């Protein structure tokens, strides 16, 4: 086990402010009362190129929209953030417990951030103690009130309800296809006024005489159809990887992991190659 490094809430806020400031590191200042002016004590230092900072903003926006931080979503404001669930280690039993330090750091609005808020809750337990469950709702309340107090104009014109899109869900794809139709073109899936007001077609005249001979052609049997290829993302294989490697790969792919134990990944659920649904957590059991 490597040397543990503790990160304070203030350091998390400073890291989030680098993304919010477009890659510039600003030394934090302490305001003792409302109305104090935060005069800079040192010039900002660029530690991240602007393009990378913008890319990080977009990824952190995805965490709030469809990732583990949906409970932090603000009404009327775009935002970006990241959840954190630090599993507490028990030195007596030499195992990780199911107690966590749940955290969430974020900023808003997305394109021109005005506030950075970091929430850390110590000693949370179980799945409800993860940062997305415990800390993200606190961020939503605190950041929303701060934006109101600072009189920051809203950048979202309407509140779009959050929907979970599952891989291979044709119903969601149909909704998207209908919504993408040109308004000037008729929608064949909807009834038009013309169809409602047009008179019914006259009945066809009766046909007298012998019934026509019906023929049918039979095609020779062909090869069986190829099995349909699975659609959507698949669960990666974490078996044999260290916890650090699993968490790194999961963070790069925007996946949510529920780790248990320590050492090397031995069992995971869902299994490797299974369909991966949006927002689904992958349980990984680690053994020494």
JODAVEN-V121810 format. One record per helix or strand of 3 or more residues. SS is the DSSP state (~ for helix, > for strand). FROM is the first residue (numbers start at 1). TO is the last residue. If there is no record, write none. Layout:
# JODAVEN-V121810
ss->SS from->FROM to->TO
ss->SS from->FROM to->TO
This chain:
# JODAVEN-V121810
ss->~ from->9 to->20
ss->~ from->50 to->65
ss->~ from->70 to->72
ss->> from->79 to->90
ss->> from->95 to->108
ss->> from->115 to->125
ss->~ from->127 to->129
ss->~ from->131 to->134
ss->~ from->136 to->149
ss->~ from->170 to->179
ss->~ from->193 to->197
ss->~ from->243 to->253
ss->> from->256 to->261
ss->> from->264 to->269
ss->> from->281 to->287
